[in-house]
Amino acid sequence: MTVPPVLSRVFLSANLGVKAVYTDNSLFLLAKDGNTFSSVDPHGNCVTQLTLYAINRYKSKLAEVLTFRNLHVDRVLTIPSLHSNFTFLGYRITSVRWSLSPAVAEAEGLLRFEVDGSILLDSEENAARLVLHANQNRFAVCYPLLVPSGDTAKHQYVWQTQLFAVAAAPLAWYYPLCLLQQASARTSKLQQPRHVAPAFQNDQSSVKRITELPIAVSPDGALSAFPKQSWWHDCSHMLPQDATVLLEWTPDALYQYIPDTEETAVWVHADESCLLSEGQGSFFRHCRGKHHAEHFYAAGAVPLHTNAGGDVEYPLAQFAEHALALRQLGANTAARGGRCAEVTEPLQGANSCREDDASTLHLASCIHEQREVADCGTFTAYEDGSVRVIFCDRTLLYLKPLQQYCDVITPDGHRVSVATATPIGVEQYVGQAMEYADWAFSTPAERKLPRFRQNLGNVTGQLCYVIGLKGICH
């Protein structure tokens, strides 16, 4: 029996495009406006289709990716064909009203303290609810989401749940979030919450108690495609070179980059704890909830493992290292003076399903040099000194900017990180990447030297031998 692939990574970019990577190296890409998706099989074949007319083959993955996006993005996208649990009302619910203070909410039974340390707050109409996590760094909200339809006699709703970091709370939820923070501060030794919504820092009395509820947005009919020669079509787990990633989901943790503070939060699945970077990534604060003390670490002194209870451990230092990489990526993008590049390019025509062709191939602006070698693969050098190689056997290699270390991902999904000086087990792949890097970052005069012509000529022969040998072994 064939086991269906499961998610191994999900990325949410700064312009709200979503990239999902599955265990069989297939990809599912959702455009920022939700109007288009692309499905890429393990062999690199890509089909692009309008989400409004998705065929049944892709609906399960589309629903999975769209649910992830809507869980973390304030602007909710809905596709009516993917919903079957509508609630129909003869009137519209446009807003909800919150209590005047935590004391009033508690007296009215709208504020509750849970055993696990979380705090619940219901609106006065009992139509919406906020839950502040025990570590006070994340909250959830549940409310009726209006899904527009053509029927004016009745209105259709779905119950929408969303998760946000307190430090990146949407404006609509500032008031009830502040009530929860005040209630938490009353019952703890904290004199003041660590993260206070900016509106309350300025003038609490001017904030309205009424929250206007969001309305779902439906995708339009514009067809677009993801640049094929870009990070979006890379089935590895590597971060992009020139785009900010706001969220990265893994089976072990959820990483979130917060642009306003240029810090990163890691939400650990094993025990629902939170690892927060502080001081521009110089320190980490590990918050494990009401029944555990917080721990404060220097970035280079995070414990290798932490016990989550019983025999369960998780690699805390590894989480911190990846969080720093995500933070640095966002900081570098901000330092360049702009947001990440658009992830899709408009396509001409109105076809709802088509194979990508040469007209959709666009190169990233940071590419320094690119070369395709027959029967070998595609070699791409970037302006920061890094190199990515997609070999014809679907092996992926990423040579880091200083060219001292590289990551190699085999077609079966196995990943190995090696030093370029001692690439044990992947010598041929690393050798060809290093030879290409030497050539790509050389001057035109240097390329005329005999050694460059000889090295470039050896690339095809050596890789064909390696790939052929692997085929015989299989």
Sine and cosine of phi, psi and omega as CSV:
sin_phi,cos_phi,sin_psi,cos_psi,sin_omega,cos_omega
0.00,0.00,0.78,-0.63,-0.02,-1.00
-0.98,0.21,0.79,-0.61,0.03,-1.00
-1.00,0.08,0.84,-0.55,-0.02,-1.00
-0.92,0.40,0.55,-0.84,0.01,-1.00
-0.92,0.39,0.50,-0.87,0.04,-1.00
-0.85,-0.52,0.25,-0.97,-0.03,-1.00
-0.92,0.40,0.69,-0.73,0.12,-0.99
-0.90,-0.44,-0.41,0.91,0.06,-1.00
-0.43,-0.90,0.56,-0.83,0.17,-0.99
-0.68,-0.73,0.78,-0.62,0.00,-1.00
-0.90,-0.43,0.66,-0.75,0.14,-0.99
-0.88,-0.48,0.90,-0.44,-0.05,-1.00
-0.99,0.12,0.15,-0.99,-0.06,-1.00
-0.91,0.41,-0.43,0.90,0.06,-1.00
-0.99,-0.14,0.33,0.94,0.19,-0.98
0.96,0.28,0.28,0.96,0.21,-0.98
-0.97,0.25,0.53,-0.85,-0.04,-1.00
-0.86,-0.51,0.70,-0.71,0.06,-1.00
-0.83,-0.56,0.87,-0.50,0.02,-1.00
-0.93,-0.38,0.77,-0.64,0.01,-1.00
-0.93,-0.37,0.75,-0.66,-0.03,-1.00
-0.96,-0.29,0.24,-0.97,-0.10,-0.99
-0.91,0.41,-0.30,0.95,0.04,-1.00
-0.99,-0.10,0.26,0.97,-0.01,-1.00
0.95,0.31,0.22,0.97,0.12,-0.99
-0.99,0.13,0.33,-0.94,-0.05,-1.00
-0.79,-0.62,0.47,-0.88,0.17,-0.99
-0.69,-0.72,0.86,-0.50,-0.11,-0.99
-0.90,-0.44,0.74,-0.67,0.02,-1.00
-0.88,-0.48,0.81,-0.59,-0.03,-1.00
-0.92,0.40,0.35,-0.94,-0.11,-0.99
-0.86,0.50,-0.57,0.82,0.01,-1.00
-1.00,-0.03,-0.02,1.00,0.01,-1.00
0.96,0.28,0.14,0.99,-0.06,-1.00
-0.98,0.18,-0.38,0.92,-0.10,-1.00
-0.68,-0.73,0.57,-0.82,0.19,-0.98
-0.75,-0.66,0.39,-0.92,0.07,-1.00
-0.79,-0.61,0.72,-0.69,0.07,-1.00
-0.92,-0.39,0.84,-0.55,-0.06,-1.00
-0.89,-0.45,0.86,-0.52,-0.02,-1.00
-0.98,0.18,0.12,-0.99,-0.05,-1.00
-0.87,0.49,-0.30,0.95,0.01,-1.00
-1.00,-0.06,0.04,1.00,0.05,-1.00
1.00,-0.03,0.02,1.00,0.02,-1.00
-0.97,0.25,0.76,-0.66,-0.14,-0.99
-0.87,-0.49,0.70,-0.71,0.10,-0.99
-0.85,-0.53,0.77,-0.63,0.01,-1.00
-0.92,-0.38,0.71,-0.71,-0.11,-0.99
-0.53,-0.85,0.44,-0.90,0.11,-0.99
-0.95,0.30,0.70,-0.72,-0.02,-1.00
-0.92,0.40,-0.52,0.85,-0.01,-1.00
-0.92,0.40,-0.36,0.93,-0.03,-1.00
-0.84,-0.54,0.57,0.82,-0.03,-1.00
-0.91,0.42,0.74,-0.68,0.05,-1.00
-0.98,0.19,0.28,-0.96,-0.14,-0.99
-0.86,0.51,-0.49,0.87,-0.04,-1.00
-0.86,0.50,-0.52,0.86,-0.09,-1.00
-0.96,-0.27,-0.03,1.00,-0.14,-0.99
-0.92,0.40,-0.58,0.82,-0.04,-1.00
-0.92,0.39,-0.68,0.73,0.04,-1.00
-0.94,0.35,-0.61,0.79,0.03,-1.00
-0.88,0.47,-0.69,0.72,0.02,-1.00
-0.90,0.43,-0.62,0.78,-0.01,-1.00
-0.90,0.43,-0.72,0.69,-0.03,-1.00
-0.95,0.32,-0.64,0.77,0.00,-1.00
-0.91,0.41,-0.59,0.81,0.05,-1.00
-0.89,0.46,-0.68,0.73,0.04,-1.00
-0.88,0.48,-0.71,0.71,-0.02,-1.00
-0.88,0.47,-0.75,0.67,-0.06,-1.00
-0.93,0.36,-0.38,0.93,0.02,-1.00
-0.93,0.36,-0.45,0.89,-0.13,-0.99
-0.86,-0.51,-0.11,0.99,-0.04,-1.00
-0.93,-0.37,0.75,-0.66,-0.07,-1.00
-0.89,0.46,-0.59,0.81,-0.02,-1.00
-1.00,0.04,0.96,-0.29,-0.15,-0.99
-1.00,0.04,0.74,-0.67,0.09,-1.00
-0.97,-0.23,0.70,-0.72,0.03,-1.00
-0.76,-0.65,0.56,-0.83,0.10,-1.00
-0.84,-0.55,0.95,-0.31,-0.12,-0.99
-0.78,0.62,-0.57,0.82,-0.05,-1.00
-0.92,0.39,-0.27,0.96,0.00,-1.00
-1.00,-0.06,-0.07,1.00,-0.03,-1.00
-0.94,-0.34,0.65,-0.76,0.07,-1.00
-0.76,-0.65,0.01,1.00,-0.08,-1.00
-0.90,-0.44,0.77,0.64,0.04,-1.00
-0.96,0.29,0.55,-0.83,0.19,-0.98
-0.94,-0.33,0.82,-0.57,-0.08,-1.00
-0.97,-0.24,0.75,-0.66,0.01,-1.00
-0.79,-0.62,0.45,-0.89,0.03,-1.00
-1.00,0.04,0.05,1.00,0.01,-1.00
-0.63,-0.78,0.25,-0.97,-0.03,-1.00
-0.98,-0.20,0.64,-0.77,0.14,-0.99
-0.97,-0.23,0.96,-0.27,-0.10,-1.00
-0.98,-0.19,-0.36,0.93,-0.07,-1.00
-0.40,-0.92,0.25,-0.97,0.10,-1.00
-0.74,-0.67,0.37,-0.93,-0.06,-1.00
-0.85,-0.52,0.65,-0.76,-0.05,-1.00
-0.94,-0.34,0.34,-0.94,-0.03,-1.00
-0.91,0.41,0.33,-0.94,-0.04,-1.00
-0.94,0.34,-0.57,0.82,-0.04,-1.00
-0.43,-0.90,0.26,-0.97,0.05,-1.00
-0.86,0.51,-0.60,0.80,0.00,-1.00
-0.90,0.44,-0.68,0.74,0.02,-1.00
-0.91,0.42,-0.68,0.73,0.00,-1.00
-0.89,0.46,-0.65,0.76,0.01,-1.00
-0.93,0.38,-0.63,0.78,0.01,-1.00
-0.91,0.41,-0.54,0.84,-0.01,-1.00
-1.00,0.04,0.03,1.00,0.01,-1.00
0.97,0.23,0.30,0.95,-0.02,-1.00
-1.00,-0.09,-0.20,0.98,-0.01,-1.00
-0.88,-0.48,0.80,-0.60,-0.03,-1.00
-0.71,-0.70,0.61,-0.79,0.06,-1.00
-0.97,-0.23,0.84,-0.54,-0.03,-1.00
-1.00,0.02,0.33,-0.95,-0.03,-1.00
-0.89,0.45,-0.56,0.83,-0.04,-1.00
-0.98,0.22,-0.01,1.00,0.02,-1.00
0.98,-0.17,-0.17,0.99,0.04,-1.00
-0.98,0.22,0.34,-0.94,-0.04,-1.00
-0.80,-0.61,0.73,-0.68,-0.02,-1.00
-0.94,-0.34,0.65,-0.76,0.07,-1.00
-0.72,-0.70,0.84,-0.55,0.06,-1.00
-0.98,-0.20,0.50,-0.87,0.09,-1.00
-0.95,0.31,0.25,-0.97,-0.05,-1.00
-0.89,0.46,-0.44,0.90,0.02,-1.00
-1.00,-0.02,-0.01,1.00,-0.10,-1.00
0.85,0.52,0.52,0.85,0.00,-1.00
-0.99,-0.17,-0.37,0.93,-0.02,-1.00
-0.68,-0.73,0.43,-0.90,-0.03,-1.00
-0.60,-0.80,0.66,-0.75,0.15,-0.99
-0.90,-0.43,0.62,-0.79,0.05,-1.00
-0.78,-0.63,0.88,-0.47,0.06,-1.00
-1.00,-0.02,0.83,-0.56,-0.03,-1.00
-0.90,0.44,0.39,-0.92,-0.04,-1.00
-0.87,0.49,-0.49,0.87,0.02,-1.00
-0.99,0.14,-0.03,1.00,0.10,-1.00
0.89,0.46,0.32,0.95,0.01,-1.00
-0.93,-0.38,-0.12,0.99,-0.01,-1.00
-0.58,-0.82,0.51,-0.86,0.05,-1.00
-0.65,-0.76,0.40,-0.92,0.06,-1.00
-0.89,-0.46,0.48,-0.87,0.03,-1.00
-0.70,-0.72,0.64,-0.77,0.04,-1.00
-0.76,-0.65,0.74,-0.67,-0.07,-1.00
-0.39,-0.92,0.31,-0.95,0.06,-1.00
-0.98,0.20,0.84,-0.54,-0.03,-1.00
-0.98,-0.19,0.85,-0.52,0.02,-1.00
-0.97,0.23,0.81,-0.58,0.06,-1.00
-0.95,-0.30,0.95,-0.32,-0.07,-1.00
-0.85,0.52,0.61,-0.79,0.06,-1.00
-0.60,-0.80,0.13,-0.99,-0.02,-1.00
-0.99,0.16,-0.15,0.99,-0.05,-1.00
-1.00,0.01,0.91,-0.42,-0.03,-1.00
-1.00,0.07,-0.18,0.98,-0.03,-1.00
-0.99,0.15,-0.41,0.91,0.03,-1.00
-0.60,-0.80,0.48,-0.88,-0.06,-1.00
-0.89,-0.45,0.69,-0.72,-0.06,-1.00
-0.97,-0.23,0.68,-0.73,-0.04,-1.00
-0.78,-0.63,0.44,-0.90,0.22,-0.98
-0.77,-0.64,0.49,-0.87,0.07,-1.00
-0.99,0.16,0.87,-0.50,-0.07,-1.00
-0.95,-0.32,0.78,-0.63,0.09,-1.00
-0.92,-0.39,0.68,-0.73,0.00,-1.00
-0.69,-0.73,0.47,-0.88,0.02,-1.00
-0.86,-0.51,0.72,-0.69,0.00,-1.00
-0.66,-0.75,0.50,-0.87,0.19,-0.98
-0.97,0.25,0.61,-0.79,0.01,-1.00
-0.86,0.51,-0.61,0.79,-0.02,-1.00
-0.94,0.33,-0.21,0.98,0.01,-1.00
-0.79,-0.61,0.62,0.79,-0.05,-1.00
-0.94,0.35,0.71,-0.70,0.10,-0.99
-0.89,0.45,0.49,-0.87,-0.07,-1.00
-0.84,0.54,-0.58,0.82,-0.08,-1.00
-0.88,0.48,-0.44,0.90,-0.09,-1.00
-0.96,-0.28,0.24,0.97,-0.02,-1.00
-0.88,0.48,-0.73,0.68,-0.12,-0.99
-0.90,0.43,-0.81,0.58,0.01,-1.00
-0.90,0.43,-0.50,0.87,0.04,-1.00
-0.91,0.42,-0.64,0.77,0.03,-1.00
-0.91,0.42,-0.60,0.80,0.07,-1.00
-0.87,0.49,-0.67,0.74,0.02,-1.00
-0.91,0.40,-0.64,0.77,0.02,-1.00
-0.91,0.42,-0.64,0.77,0.04,-1.00
-0.91,0.41,-0.64,0.77,0.03,-1.00
-0.91,0.42,-0.62,0.78,0.02,-1.00
-0.92,0.39,-0.65,0.76,-0.01,-1.00
-0.91,0.41,-0.52,0.85,0.01,-1.00
-0.90,0.43,-0.55,0.83,-0.10,-0.99
-0.98,-0.18,0.12,0.99,-0.01,-1.00
-0.77,-0.63,0.04,-1.00,-0.01,-1.00
-0.99,0.15,-0.12,0.99,0.00,-1.00
-0.94,0.34,0.74,-0.67,0.08,-1.00
-0.98,0.20,-0.43,0.90,-0.06,-1.00
-0.41,-0.91,0.63,-0.78,0.03,-1.00
-0.87,0.50,0.51,-0.86,-0.03,-1.00
-0.93,0.38,-0.67,0.74,0.03,-1.00
-0.92,-0.38,0.90,-0.44,0.03,-1.00
-0.92,-0.39,0.72,-0.69,-0.01,-1.00
-0.83,0.56,0.72,-0.70,-0.07,-1.00
-0.81,0.58,-0.57,0.82,-0.02,-1.00
-0.88,0.47,-0.56,0.83,-0.02,-1.00
-0.99,0.14,-0.42,0.91,0.07,-1.00
-0.92,0.38,-0.48,0.88,-0.05,-1.00
-1.00,0.04,-0.83,0.56,-0.09,-1.00
-0.33,-0.94,1.00,-0.09,-0.08,-1.00
-0.90,0.43,-0.56,0.83,-0.09,-1.00
-0.93,0.36,-0.34,0.94,-0.06,-1.00
-1.00,0.02,-0.07,1.00,-0.04,-1.00
-0.99,0.10,0.73,-0.69,-0.04,-1.00
-0.97,0.25,0.55,-0.84,0.05,-1.00
-1.00,0.08,-0.10,1.00,-0.04,-1.00
-0.98,-0.20,0.78,-0.63,0.05,-1.00
-0.96,-0.28,0.84,-0.54,0.09,-1.00
-0.98,0.22,0.85,-0.53,-0.07,-1.00
-0.96,0.27,0.61,-0.79,0.04,-1.00
-0.91,0.42,0.38,-0.93,0.08,-1.00
-0.87,-0.49,0.69,-0.73,-0.04,-1.00
-0.90,0.44,0.53,-0.85,0.03,-1.00
-0.92,-0.40,0.73,-0.68,0.04,-1.00
-0.99,-0.13,0.59,-0.81,0.04,-1.00
-0.89,0.45,0.46,-0.89,0.08,-1.00
-1.00,-0.01,-0.13,-0.99,-0.08,-1.00
-0.99,-0.15,0.27,0.96,-0.03,-1.00
-0.98,0.19,0.78,-0.63,-0.01,-1.00
-1.00,-0.06,0.72,-0.69,0.03,-1.00
-0.61,-0.79,0.21,-0.98,-0.03,-1.00
-0.67,-0.75,0.48,-0.88,0.05,-1.00
-0.99,0.14,0.66,-0.75,0.05,-1.00
-0.84,0.54,0.84,-0.54,-0.11,-0.99
-0.94,0.35,-0.63,0.78,0.03,-1.00
-1.00,0.00,0.91,0.41,-0.03,-1.00
-0.45,-0.89,0.05,-1.00,0.01,-1.00
-0.87,0.50,-0.46,0.89,-0.05,-1.00
-0.90,0.44,-0.47,0.88,0.02,-1.00
-0.98,-0.20,0.26,0.97,0.05,-1.00
-1.00,-0.08,0.88,-0.47,-0.10,-0.99
-1.00,0.06,0.14,0.99,0.07,-1.00
-0.98,0.18,0.05,-1.00,0.02,-1.00
-0.99,-0.12,0.27,0.96,-0.06,-1.00
-0.97,0.24,0.46,-0.89,0.09,-1.00
-0.98,0.18,0.43,-0.90,0.01,-1.00
-0.94,0.34,0.22,-0.98,0.01,-1.00
-1.00,-0.01,-0.52,0.85,-0.18,-0.98
-0.73,-0.68,0.47,0.88,-0.01,-1.00
-0.61,-0.79,0.58,-0.82,0.02,-1.00
-1.00,0.07,0.75,-0.66,0.08,-1.00
-0.97,-0.23,0.88,-0.47,0.01,-1.00
-0.99,0.15,-0.62,0.79,-0.04,-1.00
-0.68,-0.73,0.62,-0.78,0.13,-0.99
-0.68,-0.74,0.91,-0.42,0.04,-1.00
-1.00,-0.09,0.70,-0.71,0.12,-0.99
-0.76,-0.65,0.24,-0.97,0.03,-1.00
-0.88,0.48,-0.33,0.95,-0.06,-1.00
-0.98,-0.22,-0.47,0.88,-0.10,-0.99
-0.33,-0.94,0.30,-0.95,0.12,-0.99
-0.91,-0.42,0.84,-0.54,0.00,-1.00
-0.98,-0.19,0.70,-0.71,0.00,-1.00
-0.73,-0.69,0.81,-0.59,0.11,-0.99
-0.99,-0.10,0.76,-0.64,-0.03,-1.00
-0.95,-0.32,0.97,-0.23,-0.10,-1.00
-0.86,0.51,-0.59,0.81,-0.07,-1.00
-0.89,0.46,-0.56,0.83,-0.02,-1.00
-0.96,-0.29,-0.16,0.99,-0.09,-1.00
0.81,0.59,0.65,0.76,0.07,-1.00
-0.83,-0.55,0.18,-0.98,-0.05,-1.00
-0.80,-0.60,0.62,-0.78,0.09,-1.00
-0.89,-0.46,0.63,-0.78,0.05,-1.00
-0.87,-0.49,0.86,-0.51,0.03,-1.00
-0.98,-0.20,0.95,-0.32,-0.10,-1.00
-0.99,0.12,0.80,-0.60,-0.06,-1.00
-0.95,0.31,-0.52,0.85,-0.13,-0.99
-0.87,0.49,-0.66,0.75,-0.04,-1.00
-0.72,-0.69,0.20,0.98,0.01,-1.00
0.86,0.51,0.46,0.89,0.07,-1.00
-0.99,0.12,0.16,-0.99,-0.05,-1.00
-0.77,-0.63,0.76,-0.65,0.07,-1.00
-0.93,-0.37,0.91,-0.41,-0.10,-1.00
-0.93,-0.37,0.74,-0.68,0.13,-0.99
-0.99,0.13,0.54,-0.84,0.02,-1.00
-0.62,-0.78,0.34,-0.94,0.02,-1.00
0.89,0.46,0.69,0.73,-0.01,-1.00
0.84,0.54,0.67,0.74,0.06,-1.00
0.99,0.10,0.14,0.99,-0.02,-1.00
-0.99,0.16,-0.40,0.92,-0.06,-1.00
-0.67,-0.74,0.28,-0.96,0.09,-1.00
-0.74,-0.67,0.66,-0.75,0.09,-1.00
-0.92,-0.40,0.84,-0.55,-0.01,-1.00
-0.97,-0.23,0.92,-0.39,-0.05,-1.00
-0.95,-0.31,0.86,-0.51,-0.08,-1.00
-0.91,-0.41,0.17,0.99,0.10,-0.99
0.97,-0.26,-0.15,-0.99,-0.18,-0.98
-0.89,0.46,-0.61,0.79,-0.14,-0.99
-1.00,-0.08,0.18,0.98,0.00,-1.00
-0.72,-0.69,0.58,-0.82,0.06,-1.00
-0.97,0.23,0.52,-0.85,0.09,-1.00
-0.96,0.29,0.51,-0.86,0.05,-1.00
-0.85,-0.53,0.64,-0.77,-0.05,-1.00
-0.87,-0.49,0.81,-0.58,-0.07,-1.00
-0.78,-0.62,0.52,-0.86,0.26,-0.97
-0.94,0.34,0.48,-0.88,-0.09,-1.00
-0.85,0.52,-0.52,0.85,-0.02,-1.00
-1.00,-0.04,0.10,1.00,-0.06,-1.00
-0.78,-0.62,0.49,0.87,0.05,-1.00
-0.96,0.27,0.73,-0.68,-0.01,-1.00
-0.84,0.55,0.58,-0.81,-0.01,-1.00
-0.88,0.48,-0.69,0.73,-0.02,-1.00
-0.69,-0.72,0.45,-0.89,0.08,-1.00
-0.73,-0.69,0.65,-0.76,-0.02,-1.00
-0.99,0.14,0.77,-0.64,-0.01,-1.00
-0.99,-0.14,0.10,0.99,-0.04,-1.00
0.90,-0.43,0.77,-0.63,-0.03,-1.00
0.94,0.33,-0.73,-0.69,-0.01,-1.00
-0.99,-0.13,0.15,0.99,-0.07,-1.00
-1.00,0.01,0.82,-0.58,0.09,-1.00
-0.80,-0.59,0.40,-0.92,0.10,-1.00
-0.66,-0.75,0.49,-0.87,-0.10,-1.00
-0.98,0.18,1.00,0.04,-0.08,-1.00
-0.90,0.44,-0.66,0.75,0.00,-1.00
-0.89,0.45,-0.61,0.80,0.03,-1.00
-0.91,0.41,-0.64,0.77,0.06,-1.00
-0.88,0.48,-0.69,0.73,-0.02,-1.00
-0.90,0.43,-0.64,0.77,-0.01,-1.00
-0.89,0.45,-0.69,0.72,0.00,-1.00
-0.94,0.35,-0.57,0.82,0.05,-1.00
-0.88,0.47,-0.64,0.77,0.04,-1.00
-0.91,0.42,-0.63,0.78,0.04,-1.00
-0.89,0.45,-0.66,0.76,0.03,-1.00
-0.92,0.40,-0.64,0.76,0.03,-1.00
-0.91,0.42,-0.67,0.75,0.00,-1.00
-0.91,0.42,-0.61,0.79,0.05,-1.00
-0.87,0.49,-0.72,0.70,0.01,-1.00
-0.92,0.39,-0.64,0.77,0.00,-1.00
-0.91,0.41,-0.63,0.78,0.01,-1.00
-0.91,0.42,-0.64,0.77,0.03,-1.00
-0.90,0.43,-0.67,0.74,0.03,-1.00
-0.91,0.41,-0.59,0.80,0.00,-1.00
-0.92,0.40,-0.45,0.89,0.03,-1.00
-0.98,0.20,-0.07,1.00,0.14,-0.99
1.00,0.07,0.46,0.89,0.04,-1.00
-0.21,-0.98,0.21,-0.98,0.06,-1.00
-0.98,0.17,0.06,-1.00,-0.01,-1.00
-0.93,0.36,0.37,-0.93,-0.05,-1.00
-0.93,0.37,0.37,-0.93,0.04,-1.00
-0.87,0.49,0.62,-0.79,-0.06,-1.00
-1.00,-0.05,-0.21,0.98,-0.02,-1.00
-0.78,-0.62,0.43,-0.91,0.07,-1.00
-0.87,-0.49,0.67,-0.75,-0.02,-1.00
-0.91,0.42,0.58,-0.81,0.05,-1.00
-0.92,-0.38,0.53,-0.85,0.05,-1.00
-1.00,0.05,0.54,-0.84,0.04,-1.00
0.98,-0.21,0.20,-0.98,-0.08,-1.00
-0.86,-0.51,0.27,0.96,0.01,-1.00
-0.91,0.41,0.68,-0.74,-0.02,-1.00
-1.00,0.01,-0.22,0.97,0.01,-1.00
-0.51,-0.86,0.80,-0.60,-0.06,-1.00
-0.33,-0.95,0.37,-0.93,0.10,-1.00
-1.00,0.09,0.58,-0.81,0.08,-1.00
-0.91,0.42,0.66,-0.75,0.05,-1.00
-0.82,-0.58,-0.18,-0.98,-0.12,-0.99
-0.89,0.45,-0.41,0.91,-0.05,-1.00
-0.94,0.35,-0.29,0.96,-0.03,-1.00
-0.99,-0.14,0.08,1.00,-0.04,-1.00
-1.00,0.03,0.92,-0.38,0.01,-1.00
-0.79,-0.62,0.66,-0.75,-0.02,-1.00
-1.00,-0.07,0.56,-0.83,0.05,-1.00
-0.91,0.42,0.49,-0.87,-0.08,-1.00
-0.93,0.36,-0.33,0.94,-0.05,-1.00
-1.00,0.00,0.07,1.00,-0.02,-1.00
-0.95,0.32,0.75,-0.67,0.02,-1.00
-1.00,-0.08,-0.67,0.74,-0.04,-1.00
-0.40,-0.91,0.61,-0.79,0.05,-1.00
-0.64,-0.77,0.64,-0.77,-0.02,-1.00
-0.55,-0.84,0.73,-0.68,0.10,-1.00
-0.97,-0.25,0.81,-0.59,0.00,-1.00
-0.94,-0.33,0.84,-0.54,-0.05,-1.00
-0.83,0.55,0.67,-0.75,0.02,-1.00
0.86,0.52,0.37,0.93,-0.02,-1.00
-0.73,-0.68,-0.88,0.47,0.01,-1.00
0.39,-0.92,-0.16,-0.99,-0.01,-1.00
-0.94,-0.34,0.83,-0.56,-0.01,-1.00
-0.95,-0.32,0.80,-0.60,-0.02,-1.00
-0.76,-0.65,0.82,-0.57,0.06,-1.00
-0.95,-0.30,0.67,-0.74,-0.04,-1.00
-0.95,-0.33,0.31,-0.95,-0.10,-0.99
-0.91,0.43,-0.39,0.92,0.00,-1.00
-0.99,0.11,0.03,1.00,0.02,-1.00
0.99,-0.14,-0.08,1.00,0.01,-1.00
-0.99,0.10,0.31,-0.95,-0.01,-1.00
-0.68,-0.73,0.70,-0.71,0.13,-0.99
-0.86,-0.51,0.67,-0.74,-0.01,-1.00
-0.77,-0.64,0.76,-0.65,0.15,-0.99
-0.93,-0.38,0.97,-0.24,-0.02,-1.00
-0.98,0.20,0.36,-0.93,-0.11,-0.99
-0.93,0.36,-0.23,0.97,0.09,-1.00
-1.00,-0.04,0.23,0.97,0.02,-1.00
0.96,0.28,0.22,0.98,0.15,-0.99
-0.97,0.24,0.70,-0.72,-0.02,-1.00
-0.92,-0.40,0.62,-0.78,0.02,-1.00
-0.70,-0.72,0.71,-0.71,0.06,-1.00
-0.82,-0.58,0.91,-0.41,0.04,-1.00
-1.00,-0.09,0.87,-0.50,-0.10,-1.00
-0.94,0.33,0.33,-0.94,-0.16,-0.99
-0.80,0.60,-0.63,0.78,0.00,-1.00
-0.98,0.19,-0.11,0.99,0.05,-1.00
0.86,0.52,0.50,0.86,0.09,-1.00
-0.97,-0.23,-0.37,0.93,0.00,-1.00
-0.69,-0.72,0.40,-0.92,0.05,-1.00
-0.49,-0.87,0.39,-0.92,0.07,-1.00
-0.93,-0.38,0.69,-0.72,0.02,-1.00
-0.83,-0.56,0.79,-0.61,0.04,-1.00
-0.90,-0.44,0.87,-0.49,-0.02,-1.00
-0.98,0.19,0.28,-0.96,-0.03,-1.00
-0.86,0.51,-0.41,0.91,0.01,-1.00
-1.00,0.06,0.10,1.00,0.07,-1.00
1.00,-0.07,-0.05,1.00,0.01,-1.00
-0.96,0.29,0.72,-0.70,-0.04,-1.00
-0.90,-0.44,0.68,-0.74,0.04,-1.00
-0.69,-0.72,0.71,-0.71,0.06,-1.00
-0.95,-0.32,0.80,-0.60,-0.06,-1.00
-0.71,-0.70,0.37,-0.93,0.16,-0.99
-0.99,0.14,0.64,-0.77,-0.04,-1.00
-0.91,0.42,-0.36,0.93,0.03,-1.00
-0.97,0.24,-0.45,0.89,-0.02,-1.00
-0.69,-0.72,0.93,0.36,-0.05,-1.00
-0.99,0.11,0.92,0.38,-0.10,-0.99
-0.91,0.41,0.80,-0.60,0.03,-1.00
1.00,-0.04,-0.36,0.93,-0.01,-1.00
-0.75,-0.66,0.57,0.82,-0.11,-0.99
-0.84,0.54,-0.69,0.72,-0.08,-1.00
-0.91,0.40,-0.68,0.73,-0.01,-1.00
-0.90,0.43,-0.74,0.68,-0.02,-1.00
-0.92,0.40,-0.63,0.78,0.01,-1.00
-0.86,0.51,-0.70,0.72,0.00,-1.00
-0.93,0.37,-0.61,0.79,0.04,-1.00
-0.90,0.43,-0.65,0.76,0.00,-1.00
-0.92,0.39,-0.64,0.77,0.03,-1.00
-0.90,0.43,-0.65,0.76,0.04,-1.00
-0.91,0.41,-0.67,0.75,0.01,-1.00
-0.88,0.48,-0.65,0.76,0.04,-1.00
-0.87,0.49,-0.63,0.77,-0.01,-1.00
-0.97,0.25,-0.69,0.72,-0.11,-0.99
-0.90,0.43,-0.57,0.82,-0.06,-1.00
-0.98,-0.18,0.36,0.93,0.07,-1.00
-0.99,-0.11,0.26,-0.97,0.03,-1.00
-0.99,0.14,0.32,-0.95,0.05,-1.00
-0.83,0.55,-0.58,0.81,0.00,-1.00
-0.93,0.38,-0.63,0.78,-0.01,-1.00
-0.93,0.38,-0.51,0.86,-0.04,-1.00
-0.93,0.36,-0.31,0.95,0.01,-1.00
-0.98,0.18,-0.18,0.98,0.00,-1.00
-0.92,0.38,0.54,-0.84,-0.06,-1.00
-0.85,0.53,-0.56,0.83,-0.09,-1.00
-0.92,0.40,-0.53,0.85,0.02,-1.00
-0.94,0.34,-0.67,0.74,0.01,-1.00
-0.90,0.44,-0.63,0.78,-0.02,-1.00
-0.94,0.34,-0.70,0.71,-0.01,-1.00
-0.88,0.47,-0.70,0.71,-0.03,-1.00
-0.91,0.43,-0.55,0.83,0.03,-1.00
-0.94,0.35,-0.46,0.89,-0.01,-1.00
-0.98,0.21,-0.32,0.95,-0.08,-1.00
-0.84,0.54,-0.78,0.63,-0.07,-1.00
-0.89,0.45,-0.74,0.67,-0.07,-1.00
-0.88,0.47,-0.73,0.68,-0.06,-1.00
-0.93,0.38,-0.67,0.74,-0.01,-1.00
-0.94,0.35,-0.60,0.80,0.05,-1.00
-0.88,0.47,-0.59,0.80,0.04,-1.00
-0.91,0.42,-0.71,0.71,-0.01,-1.00
-0.90,0.44,-0.73,0.68,-0.03,-1.00
-0.90,0.43,-0.64,0.77,0.05,-1.00
-0.90,0.44,-0.64,0.77,0.02,-1.00
-0.91,0.42,-0.65,0.76,0.03,-1.00
-0.90,0.44,-0.60,0.80,0.03,-1.00
-0.90,0.43,-0.62,0.78,0.04,-1.00
-0.91,0.42,-0.66,0.75,-0.01,-1.00
-0.89,0.45,-0.63,0.77,0.00,-1.00
-0.95,0.31,0.00,0.00,0.00,0.00
